[in-house]
Amino acid sequence: MSRASRGSTTSCWAARTTSPPTARSPRWPSRSRRTAASAEKLFNENLGTGRWLFHDEILAYFGDFEVLDPGLVPVAEWRPGPDDQAAQGITYHTLVGGVARKPDPDPA
C-alpha cells in the first residue's frame, strides 16, 4: 500500500479465530470464547474451506495505515447507530472488521 496517497483508506473484514489468544487479542469471557469456537467448528465442517486468522494477522493487513476507531472489532459493533444493539450470536466474536487511513507524512 506504499503507493496509496496520504489520507487514503482501506477496509478489511475477516473470520477471526479465538484461540489461542495472542497478546493483542481481546479478552473474552470463557462462554464467549466457547461460542466463537463453536462457530468456527460449524463453518469449517459445513463450508469446507477458508482460513481463520488470529487477531494480529488481521491487523497486519493494514500495514502502516492507522486503524480508525473503533478499531478491529466485531462487524456488528463497527459504527452502529445510536439505538442499535448488536446481538451477540454465534458469529459475533468471529466476524471482525476495521478501517484504516494512510497517515500524513511526518514533517521533516
N, CA, C and O atoms as CSV, one atom per row, in Angstrom:
chain,resi,resn,atom,element,x,y,z
A,1,MET,N,N,0.814,-1.197,0.000
A,1,MET,CA,C,0.000,0.000,0.000
A,1,MET,C,C,0.855,1.257,0.000
A,1,MET,O,O,0.361,2.349,0.281
A,2,SER,N,N,2.135,1.106,-0.314
A,2,SER,CA,C,3.027,2.259,-0.280
A,2,SER,C,C,2.683,3.297,-1.339
A,2,SER,O,O,3.042,4.463,-1.180
A,3,ARG,N,N,2.001,2.914,-2.410
A,3,ARG,CA,C,1.644,3.864,-3.463
A,3,ARG,C,C,0.350,4.616,-3.171
A,3,ARG,O,O,-0.014,5.524,-3.919
A,4,ALA,N,N,-0.329,4.266,-2.132
A,4,ALA,CA,C,-1.577,4.946,-1.790
A,4,ALA,C,C,-1.277,6.381,-1.369
A,4,ALA,O,O,-0.273,6.643,-0.705
A,5,SER,N,N,-2.141,7.297,-1.752
A,5,SER,CA,C,-1.996,8.698,-1.364
A,5,SER,C,C,-2.313,8.860,0.111
A,5,SER,O,O,-3.117,8.114,0.670
A,6,ARG,N,N,-1.671,9.848,0.742
A,6,ARG,CA,C,-1.977,10.094,2.155
A,6,ARG,C,C,-3.453,10.419,2.273
A,6,ARG,O,O,-4.030,11.069,1.402
A,7,GLY,N,N,-4.048,9.969,3.338
A,7,GLY,CA,C,-5.479,10.150,3.558
A,7,GLY,C,C,-6.325,9.051,2.955
A,7,GLY,O,O,-7.523,8.977,3.229
A,8,SER,N,N,-5.720,8.179,2.125
A,8,SER,CA,C,-6.458,7.045,1.550
A,8,SER,C,C,-6.907,6.116,2.669
A,8,SER,O,O,-6.265,6.032,3.716
A,9,THR,N,N,-8.003,5.429,2.440
A,9,THR,CA,C,-8.473,4.471,3.434
A,9,THR,C,C,-8.559,3.086,2.813
A,9,THR,O,O,-8.643,2.925,1.595
A,10,THR,N,N,-8.536,2.098,3.688
A,10,THR,CA,C,-8.722,0.711,3.285
A,10,THR,C,C,-9.544,0.034,4.363
A,10,THR,O,O,-9.559,0.473,5.513
A,11,SER,N,N,-10.219,-1.021,3.994
A,11,SER,CA,C,-11.015,-1.754,4.979
A,11,SER,C,C,-10.733,-3.243,4.839
A,11,SER,O,O,-10.245,-3.713,3.811
A,12,CYS,N,N,-11.047,-3.954,5.881
A,12,CYS,CA,C,-10.828,-5.386,5.899
A,12,CYS,C,C,-11.826,-6.012,6.857
A,12,CYS,O,O,-12.084,-5.471,7.932
A,13,TRP,N,N,-12.377,-7.126,6.479
A,13,TRP,CA,C,-13.142,-7.938,7.424
A,13,TRP,C,C,-12.659,-9.358,7.233
A,13,TRP,O,O,-12.267,-9.747,6.133
A,14,ALA,N,N,-12.685,-10.117,8.286
A,14,ALA,CA,C,-12.162,-11.476,8.227
A,14,ALA,C,C,-12.792,-12.327,9.321
A,14,ALA,O,O,-13.414,-11.818,10.253
A,15,ALA,N,N,-12.616,-13.622,9.181
A,15,ALA,CA,C,-13.039,-14.566,10.214
A,15,ALA,C,C,-11.871,-14.720,11.184
A,15,ALA,O,O,-10.781,-15.139,10.795
A,16,ARG,N,N,-12.109,-14.379,12.447
A,16,ARG,CA,C,-11.056,-14.392,13.464
A,16,ARG,C,C,-11.214,-15.610,14.354
A,16,ARG,O,O,-12.300,-15.895,14.860
A,17,THR,N,N,-10.119,-16.320,14.536
A,17,THR,CA,C,-10.125,-17.432,15.465
A,17,THR,C,C,-9.944,-16.887,16.880
A,17,THR,O,O,-9.305,-15.853,17.073
A,18,THR,N,N,-10.495,-17.566,17.844
A,18,THR,CA,C,-10.433,-17.064,19.223
A,18,THR,C,C,-9.421,-17.792,20.078
A,18,THR,O,O,-9.217,-17.423,21.235
A,19,SER,N,N,-8.783,-18.813,19.543
A,19,SER,CA,C,-7.802,-19.495,20.373
A,19,SER,C,C,-6.670,-19.995,19.512
A,19,SER,O,O,-6.909,-20.360,18.361
A,20,PRO,N,N,-5.464,-20.032,20.003
A,20,PRO,CA,C,-5.118,-19.491,21.321
A,20,PRO,C,C,-5.059,-17.964,21.264
A,20,PRO,O,O,-4.759,-17.397,20.214
A,21,PRO,N,N,-5.342,-17.299,22.377
A,21,PRO,CA,C,-5.300,-15.836,22.368
A,21,PRO,C,C,-3.867,-15.340,22.205
A,21,PRO,O,O,-2.919,-16.000,22.630
A,22,THR,N,N,-3.721,-14.176,21.588
A,22,THR,CA,C,-2.411,-13.541,21.475
A,22,THR,C,C,-2.379,-12.336,22.401
A,22,THR,O,O,-3.394,-11.975,22.997
A,23,ALA,N,N,-1.225,-11.724,22.519
A,23,ALA,CA,C,-1.077,-10.588,23.435
A,23,ALA,C,C,-2.030,-9.448,23.105
A,23,ALA,O,O,-2.475,-8.736,24.005
A,24,ARG,N,N,-2.353,-9.263,21.812
A,24,ARG,CA,C,-3.216,-8.147,21.424
A,24,ARG,C,C,-4.662,-8.570,21.216
A,24,ARG,O,O,-5.494,-7.745,20.839
A,25,SER,N,N,-4.976,-9.833,21.452
A,25,SER,CA,C,-6.355,-10.302,21.296
A,25,SER,C,C,-7.236,-9.740,22.390
A,25,SER,O,O,-6.784,-9.520,23.513
A,26,PRO,N,N,-8.500,-9.506,22.060
A,26,PRO,CA,C,-9.433,-9.085,23.103
A,26,PRO,C,C,-9.577,-10.182,24.151
A,26,PRO,O,O,-9.391,-11.363,23.855
A,27,ARG,N,N,-9.897,-9.798,25.339
A,27,ARG,CA,C,-10.128,-10.771,26.416
A,27,ARG,C,C,-11.619,-11.014,26.519
A,27,ARG,O,O,-12.380,-10.119,26.885
A,28,TRP,N,N,-12.033,-12.231,26.195
A,28,TRP,CA,C,-13.440,-12.569,26.224
A,28,TRP,C,C,-13.739,-13.478,27.391
A,28,TRP,O,O,-12.875,-14.242,27.824
A,29,PRO,N,N,-14.953,-13.407,27.906
A,29,PRO,CA,C,-15.368,-14.393,28.911
A,29,PRO,C,C,-15.309,-15.782,28.287
A,29,PRO,O,O,-15.476,-15.926,27.076
A,30,SER,N,N,-15.074,-16.785,29.092
A,30,SER,CA,C,-14.926,-18.145,28.559
A,30,SER,C,C,-16.163,-18.587,27.776
A,30,SER,O,O,-16.036,-19.330,26.803
A,31,ARG,N,N,-17.361,-18.144,28.183
A,31,ARG,CA,C,-18.578,-18.515,27.451
A,31,ARG,C,C,-18.525,-17.976,26.021
A,31,ARG,O,O,-18.888,-18.684,25.082
A,32,SER,N,N,-18.076,-16.729,25.845
A,32,SER,CA,C,-17.958,-16.134,24.517
A,32,SER,C,C,-16.922,-16.879,23.684
A,32,SER,O,O,-17.126,-17.103,22.491
A,33,ARG,N,N,-15.825,-17.259,24.303
A,33,ARG,CA,C,-14.779,-17.996,23.606
A,33,ARG,C,C,-15.316,-19.346,23.131
A,33,ARG,O,O,-15.033,-19.767,22.010
A,34,ARG,N,N,-16.090,-20.024,23.980
A,34,ARG,CA,C,-16.674,-21.326,23.592
A,34,ARG,C,C,-17.668,-21.155,22.442
A,34,ARG,O,O,-17.695,-21.971,21.521
A,35,THR,N,N,-18.479,-20.107,22.489
A,35,THR,CA,C,-19.448,-19.849,21.422
A,35,THR,C,C,-18.725,-19.587,20.110
A,35,THR,O,O,-19.110,-20.122,19.070
A,36,ALA,N,N,-17.684,-18.768,20.152
A,36,ALA,CA,C,-16.916,-18.470,18.943
A,36,ALA,C,C,-16.233,-19.726,18.408
A,36,ALA,O,O,-16.188,-19.930,17.195
A,37,ALA,N,N,-15.708,-20.560,19.283
A,37,ALA,CA,C,-15.081,-21.816,18.856
A,37,ALA,C,C,-16.115,-22.720,18.186
A,37,ALA,O,O,-15.796,-23.410,17.217
A,38,SER,N,N,-17.342,-22.721,18.689
A,38,SER,CA,C,-18.429,-23.499,18.063
A,38,SER,C,C,-18.715,-22.990,16.663
A,38,SER,O,O,-18.910,-23.779,15.738
A,39,ALA,N,N,-18.742,-21.671,16.503
A,39,ALA,CA,C,-18.994,-21.087,15.184
A,39,ALA,C,C,-17.898,-21.498,14.217
A,39,ALA,O,O,-18.178,-21.885,13.082
A,40,GLU,N,N,-16.651,-21.417,14.662
A,40,GLU,CA,C,-15.522,-21.801,13.817
A,40,GLU,C,C,-15.641,-23.262,13.383
A,40,GLU,O,O,-15.426,-23.591,12.216
A,41,LYS,N,N,-15.983,-24.125,14.323
A,41,LYS,CA,C,-16.121,-25.553,14.019
A,41,LYS,C,C,-17.252,-25.795,13.008
A,41,LYS,O,O,-17.081,-26.548,12.049
A,42,LEU,N,N,-18.406,-25.153,13.230
A,42,LEU,CA,C,-19.540,-25.303,12.313
A,42,LEU,C,C,-19.201,-24.838,10.895
A,42,LEU,O,O,-19.513,-25.520,9.918
A,43,PHE,N,N,-18.564,-23.679,10.793
A,43,PHE,CA,C,-18.187,-23.174,9.479
A,43,PHE,C,C,-17.227,-24.137,8.784
A,43,PHE,O,O,-17.405,-24.453,7.608
A,44,ASN,N,N,-16.224,-24.596,9.499
A,44,ASN,CA,C,-15.234,-25.492,8.896
A,44,ASN,C,C,-15.856,-26.813,8.463
A,44,ASN,O,O,-15.503,-27.341,7.408
A,45,GLU,N,N,-16.769,-27.350,9.251
A,45,GLU,CA,C,-17.407,-28.626,8.917
A,45,GLU,C,C,-18.369,-28.484,7.731
A,45,GLU,O,O,-18.507,-29.407,6.929
A,46,ASN,N,N,-19.030,-27.331,7.624
A,46,ASN,CA,C,-20.072,-27.179,6.606
A,46,ASN,C,C,-19.616,-26.467,5.335
A,46,ASN,O,O,-20.179,-26.704,4.266
A,47,LEU,N,N,-18.631,-25.622,5.428
A,47,LEU,CA,C,-18.172,-24.909,4.240
A,47,LEU,C,C,-16.950,-25.570,3.615
A,47,LEU,O,O,-16.749,-25.504,2.402
A,48,GLY,N,N,-16.145,-26.201,4.446
A,48,GLY,CA,C,-15.016,-26.967,3.950
A,48,GLY,C,C,-13.784,-26.183,3.554
A,48,GLY,O,O,-12.725,-26.782,3.363
A,49,THR,N,N,-13.874,-24.877,3.422
A,49,THR,CA,C,-12.705,-24.092,3.058
A,49,THR,C,C,-12.679,-22.810,3.868
A,49,THR,O,O,-13.645,-22.459,4.546
A,50,GLY,N,N,-11.574,-22.132,3.783
A,50,GLY,CA,C,-11.447,-20.858,4.480
A,50,GLY,C,C,-10.261,-20.879,5.415
A,50,GLY,O,O,-9.754,-21.941,5.777
A,51,ARG,N,N,-9.833,-19.724,5.793
A,51,ARG,CA,C,-8.697,-19.586,6.699
A,51,ARG,C,C,-9.093,-18.660,7.823
A,51,ARG,O,O,-9.397,-17.489,7.594
A,52,TRP,N,N,-9.089,-19.174,9.027
A,52,TRP,CA,C,-9.373,-18.379,10.212
A,52,TRP,C,C,-8.072,-17.719,10.643
A,52,TRP,O,O,-7.038,-18.380,10.735
A,53,LEU,N,N,-8.122,-16.435,10.903
A,53,LEU,CA,C,-6.918,-15.679,11.230
A,53,LEU,C,C,-6.905,-15.261,12.691
A,53,LEU,O,O,-7.949,-15.066,13.313
A,54,PHE,N,N,-5.696,-15.130,13.221
A,54,PHE,CA,C,-5.537,-14.586,14.561
A,54,PHE,C,C,-5.696,-13.070,14.492
A,54,PHE,O,O,-5.505,-12.468,13.435
A,55,HIS,N,N,-6.039,-12.471,15.592
A,55,HIS,CA,C,-6.262,-11.027,15.688
A,55,HIS,C,C,-5.081,-10.257,15.076
A,55,HIS,O,O,-5.287,-9.350,14.269
A,56,ASP,N,N,-3.854,-10.611,15.453
A,56,ASP,CA,C,-2.672,-9.917,14.960
A,56,ASP,C,C,-2.479,-10.100,13.452
A,56,ASP,O,O,-1.982,-9.200,12.776
A,57,GLU,N,N,-2.868,-11.255,12.929
A,57,GLU,CA,C,-2.751,-11.482,11.481
A,57,GLU,C,C,-3.686,-10.558,10.705
A,57,GLU,O,O,-3.326,-10.062,9.637
A,58,ILE,N,N,-4.872,-10.328,11.234
A,58,ILE,CA,C,-5.820,-9.430,10.564
A,58,ILE,C,C,-5.307,-7.993,10.630
A,58,ILE,O,O,-5.364,-7.267,9.638
A,59,LEU,N,N,-4.809,-7.586,11.787
A,59,LEU,CA,C,-4.263,-6.226,11.920
A,59,LEU,C,C,-3.109,-6.000,10.944
A,59,LEU,O,O,-2.927,-4.888,10.449
A,60,ALA,N,N,-2.330,-7.045,10.664
A,60,ALA,CA,C,-1.180,-6.918,9.762
A,60,ALA,C,C,-1.604,-6.511,8.352
A,60,ALA,O,O,-0.809,-5.910,7.630
A,61,TYR,N,N,-2.836,-6.823,7.942
A,61,TYR,CA,C,-3.312,-6.416,6.617
A,61,TYR,C,C,-3.294,-4.900,6.455
A,61,TYR,O,O,-3.177,-4.404,5.335
A,62,PHE,N,N,-3.405,-4.173,7.527
A,62,PHE,CA,C,-3.440,-2.718,7.455
A,62,PHE,C,C,-2.056,-2.099,7.315
A,62,PHE,O,O,-1.934,-0.906,7.040
A,63,GLY,N,N,-1.023,-2.895,7.499
A,63,GLY,CA,C,0.346,-2.396,7.329
A,63,GLY,C,C,0.613,-1.174,8.185
A,63,GLY,O,O,0.372,-1.183,9.392
A,64,ASP,N,N,1.124,-0.100,7.538
A,64,ASP,CA,C,1.463,1.105,8.290
A,64,ASP,C,C,0.320,2.122,8.322
A,64,ASP,O,O,0.517,3.265,8.733
A,65,PHE,N,N,-0.860,1.712,7.894
A,65,PHE,CA,C,-2.027,2.589,7.983
A,65,PHE,C,C,-2.491,2.679,9.437
A,65,PHE,O,O,-2.294,1.743,10.212
A,66,GLU,N,N,-3.108,3.807,9.808
A,66,GLU,CA,C,-3.667,3.993,11.160
A,66,GLU,C,C,-5.048,3.360,11.214
A,66,GLU,O,O,-5.928,3.720,10.431
A,67,VAL,N,N,-5.245,2.419,12.132
A,67,VAL,CA,C,-6.566,1.812,12.289
A,67,VAL,C,C,-7.465,2.825,12.991
A,67,VAL,O,O,-7.133,3.327,14.065
A,68,LEU,N,N,-8.598,3.116,12.373
A,68,LEU,CA,C,-9.521,4.124,12.899
A,68,LEU,C,C,-10.432,3.542,13.971
A,68,LEU,O,O,-10.672,2.335,14.009
A,69,ASP,N,N,-10.935,4.411,14.840
A,69,ASP,CA,C,-11.887,3.982,15.868
A,69,ASP,C,C,-13.137,3.434,15.203
A,69,ASP,O,O,-13.576,3.981,14.192
A,70,PRO,N,N,-13.707,2.402,15.721
A,70,PRO,CA,C,-13.426,1.756,16.996
A,70,PRO,C,C,-12.386,0.645,16.933
A,70,PRO,O,O,-12.273,-0.129,17.884
A,71,GLY,N,N,-11.625,0.537,15.849
A,71,GLY,CA,C,-10.571,-0.466,15.750
A,71,GLY,C,C,-11.042,-1.725,15.052
A,71,GLY,O,O,-12.025,-1.711,14.310
A,72,LEU,N,N,-10.332,-2.810,15.298
A,72,LEU,CA,C,-10.705,-4.120,14.759
A,72,LEU,C,C,-11.660,-4.756,15.758
A,72,LEU,O,O,-11.251,-5.261,16.803
A,73,VAL,N,N,-12.931,-4.720,15.414
A,73,VAL,CA,C,-13.981,-5.139,16.344
A,73,VAL,C,C,-14.994,-6.015,15.611
A,73,VAL,O,O,-14.978,-6.079,14.382
A,74,PRO,N,N,-15.880,-6.692,16.355
A,74,PRO,CA,C,-16.943,-7.427,15.684
A,74,PRO,C,C,-17.670,-6.505,14.689
A,74,PRO,O,O,-17.973,-5.356,15.012
A,75,VAL,N,N,-17.943,-7.012,13.488
A,75,VAL,CA,C,-18.561,-6.210,12.440
A,75,VAL,C,C,-19.828,-5.515,12.938
A,75,VAL,O,O,-20.097,-4.375,12.559
A,76,ALA,N,N,-20.591,-6.179,13.767
A,76,ALA,CA,C,-21.831,-5.587,14.286
A,76,ALA,C,C,-21.568,-4.351,15.143
A,76,ALA,O,O,-22.476,-3.544,15.344
A,77,GLU,N,N,-20.359,-4.185,15.645
A,77,GLU,CA,C,-20.023,-3.049,16.508
A,77,GLU,C,C,-19.361,-1.899,15.753
A,77,GLU,O,O,-19.069,-0.862,16.348
A,78,TRP,N,N,-19.121,-2.067,14.455
A,78,TRP,CA,C,-18.434,-1.014,13.715
A,78,TRP,C,C,-19.424,0.061,13.325
A,78,TRP,O,O,-20.234,-0.111,12.413
A,79,ARG,N,N,-19.342,1.167,14.031
A,79,ARG,CA,C,-20.177,2.337,13.785
A,79,ARG,C,C,-21.677,2.042,13.808
A,79,ARG,O,O,-22.385,2.356,12.852
A,80,PRO,N,N,-22.156,1.447,14.880
A,80,PRO,CA,C,-23.599,1.200,14.967
A,80,PRO,C,C,-24.351,2.516,15.144
A,80,PRO,O,O,-23.779,3.517,15.576
A,81,GLY,N,N,-25.622,2.504,14.809
A,81,GLY,CA,C,-26.461,3.675,15.043
A,81,GLY,C,C,-26.652,3.872,16.539
A,81,GLY,O,O,-26.376,2.962,17.320
A,82,PRO,N,N,-27.122,5.048,16.950
A,82,PRO,CA,C,-27.248,5.343,18.377
A,82,PRO,C,C,-28.186,4.392,19.124
A,82,PRO,O,O,-28.009,4.167,20.322
A,83,ASP,N,N,-29.169,3.840,18.438
A,83,ASP,CA,C,-30.106,2.940,19.103
A,83,ASP,C,C,-29.873,1.478,18.758
A,83,ASP,O,O,-30.642,0.616,19.182
A,84,ASP,N,N,-28.813,1.182,17.987
A,84,ASP,CA,C,-28.531,-0.204,17.598
A,84,ASP,C,C,-27.925,-0.976,18.755
A,84,ASP,O,O,-27.051,-0.477,19.463
A,85,GLN,N,N,-28.390,-2.175,18.933
A,85,GLN,CA,C,-27.870,-3.078,19.962
A,85,GLN,C,C,-27.510,-4.384,19.271
A,85,GLN,O,O,-28.397,-5.129,18.855
A,86,ALA,N,N,-26.228,-4.667,19.144
A,86,ALA,CA,C,-25.780,-5.873,18.447
A,86,ALA,C,C,-26.062,-7.115,19.277
A,86,ALA,O,O,-25.700,-7.194,20.451
A,87,ALA,N,N,-26.714,-8.080,18.646
A,87,ALA,CA,C,-26.934,-9.368,19.305
A,87,ALA,C,C,-25.625,-10.147,19.286
A,87,ALA,O,O,-24.955,-10.219,18.256
A,88,GLN,N,N,-25.270,-10.718,20.405
A,88,GLN,CA,C,-24.026,-11.471,20.479
A,88,GLN,C,C,-24.292,-12.935,20.156
A,88,GLN,O,O,-24.194,-13.808,21.018
A,89,GLY,N,N,-24.632,-13.183,18.891
A,89,GLY,CA,C,-24.901,-14.537,18.412
A,89,GLY,C,C,-23.629,-15.316,18.165
A,89,GLY,O,O,-22.546,-14.927,18.602
A,90,ILE,N,N,-23.778,-16.417,17.461
A,90,ILE,CA,C,-22.672,-17.352,17.283
A,90,ILE,C,C,-21.507,-16.768,16.478
A,90,ILE,O,O,-20.369,-17.205,16.653
A,91,THR,N,N,-21.761,-15.795,15.604
A,91,THR,CA,C,-20.675,-15.221,14.805
A,91,THR,C,C,-20.159,-13.890,15.345
A,91,THR,O,O,-19.252,-13.302,14.756
A,92,TYR,N,N,-20.707,-13.410,16.436
A,92,TYR,CA,C,-20.373,-12.076,16.942
A,92,TYR,C,C,-18.864,-11.861,17.099
A,92,TYR,O,O,-18.340,-10.867,16.596
A,93,HIS,N,N,-18.153,-12.763,17.783
A,93,HIS,CA,C,-16.725,-12.581,18.045
A,93,HIS,C,C,-15.835,-13.046,16.903
A,93,HIS,O,O,-14.636,-12.767,16.912
A,94,THR,N,N,-16.387,-13.745,15.923
A,94,THR,CA,C,-15.542,-14.312,14.880
A,94,THR,C,C,-15.493,-13.478,13.609
A,94,THR,O,O,-14.479,-13.513,12.913
A,95,LEU,N,N,-16.532,-12.735,13.276
A,95,LEU,CA,C,-16.516,-11.891,12.080
A,95,LEU,C,C,-16.185,-10.466,12.497
A,95,LEU,O,O,-17.010,-9.767,13.086
A,96,VAL,N,N,-14.955,-10.046,12.180
A,96,VAL,CA,C,-14.468,-8.745,12.627
A,96,VAL,C,C,-14.069,-7.892,11.436
A,96,VAL,O,O,-13.792,-8.404,10.351
A,97,GLY,N,N,-14.045,-6.597,11.652
A,97,GLY,CA,C,-13.664,-5.691,10.587
A,97,GLY,C,C,-13.074,-4.407,11.127
A,97,GLY,O,O,-13.175,-4.100,12.314
A,98,GLY,N,N,-12.464,-3.675,10.235
A,98,GLY,CA,C,-11.882,-2.395,10.610
A,98,GLY,C,C,-11.612,-1.560,9.377
A,98,GLY,O,O,-11.652,-2.055,8.251
A,99,VAL,N,N,-11.337,-0.296,9.602
A,99,VAL,CA,C,-10.986,0.646,8.549
A,99,VAL,C,C,-9.726,1.367,9.001
A,99,VAL,O,O,-9.569,1.692,10.178
A,100,ALA,N,N,-8.828,1.615,8.048
A,100,ALA,CA,C,-7.583,2.298,8.378
A,100,ALA,C,C,-7.307,3.386,7.348
A,100,ALA,O,O,-7.801,3.327,6.222
A,101,ARG,N,N,-6.520,4.375,7.739
A,101,ARG,CA,C,-6.202,5.524,6.892
A,101,ARG,C,C,-4.693,5.677,6.804
A,101,ARG,O,O,-3.981,5.525,7.797
A,102,LYS,N,N,-4.214,5.979,5.601
A,102,LYS,CA,C,-2.784,6.242,5.434
A,102,LYS,C,C,-2.486,7.572,6.116
A,102,LYS,O,O,-3.103,8.587,5.793
A,103,PRO,N,N,-1.545,7.575,7.058
A,103,PRO,CA,C,-1.270,8.809,7.800
A,103,PRO,C,C,-0.548,9.837,6.936
A,103,PRO,O,O,0.083,9.512,5.931
A,104,ASP,N,N,-0.667,11.089,7.369
A,104,ASP,CA,C,0.111,12.162,6.740
A,104,ASP,C,C,1.578,11.918,7.070
A,104,ASP,O,O,1.889,11.399,8.142
A,105,PRO,N,N,2.482,12.282,6.168
A,105,PRO,CA,C,3.896,12.083,6.468
A,105,PRO,C,C,4.334,12.969,7.634
A,105,PRO,O,O,3.795,14.056,7.843
A,106,ASP,N,N,5.308,12.488,8.377
A,106,ASP,CA,C,5.860,13.290,9.474
A,106,ASP,C,C,6.558,14.514,8.896
A,106,ASP,O,O,7.312,14.407,7.928
A,107,PRO,N,N,6.303,15.692,9.497
A,107,PRO,CA,C,7.004,16.883,8.994
A,107,PRO,C,C,8.502,16.742,9.253
A,107,PRO,O,O,8.915,16.305,10.328
A,108,ALA,N,N,9.286,17.102,8.295
A,108,ALA,CA,C,10.752,16.966,8.426
A,108,ALA,C,C,11.371,18.156,9.091
A,108,ALA,O,O,12.587,18.197,9.275
